[in-house]
Amino acid sequence: MFWVGACIWYIFGEVSESDIRLDKVDYDWTIYPGASDCDDRYYDIEAVMAHERGHTYGLGHVTVEDHGRLTMSEAMRPCDGQHRTLGLGDVRSLRQKYGVE
């Protein structure tokens, strides 16, 4: 089952465009992951979008076992908004990729 994905197009090795698809049929989305009525059906759209945009910038997945709290972690739990912002490991990966100290 496909629930979300990023499609990235390149021109001469540079990202020229990127789209993200969210499955609204099989999954429910929220912008209030900490709300008392959030249950196991709802995924935080801001956290998922931050993760997918990480792919746009060339970041790959990191393992849940080693880096479960990072935005680029392989798995997100329902009603979990902790992935909305980049963790230190995400930032370090971007700096390394783009040569920023």
Secondary structure, DSSP 8 states (H G I E B T S, - for coil): ---EEEEEEEETTEEEEEEEEE-TTT-EEES-TTSTT--TTEEEHHHHHHHHHHHHTT---B-HHHHTTSTTBS---TT--GGGS--HHHHHHHHHHHT--
